[in-house]
């Protein structure tokens, strides 16, 4: 792909997202960084991750699509393991990890457990009475969210390699996994 084609593709992708963003009301109640984390960064990252994970067919979940990178399930498990490492540490829990890498349902349920663990951290970061070192908690949380977003981008590539159209991602919906589809 030449530079001009890449630039046209990138500009088109950005411009196609503008109408969806313009239609989405942004909360006017954000008074702090923890509000942005709790109401925007974390929910958007997790909604995207879960939708992309659900989009991969079970029969392609354990398939190695790019030899040195492992399977789709390997990446999802890696994301969950990192979430456990960061969030268990902030909660003072023994660190979990090394979850299942095979079988869509097992990997997905492990990911949901990691997300629920991090939900507790996200809720605490927003409450100054529950966190002793808020700066460390915010830094650790933002690092974990950034990792989740980067790795979710890898999953989009896996979907395309498997011939699956990635789901359209919608932002500012809040934590839909707490009440939405479970699998």
Order of alpha helices (4+ residues) and beta strands (2+ residues): alpha-alpha-alpha-alpha-beta-beta-alpha-alpha-alpha
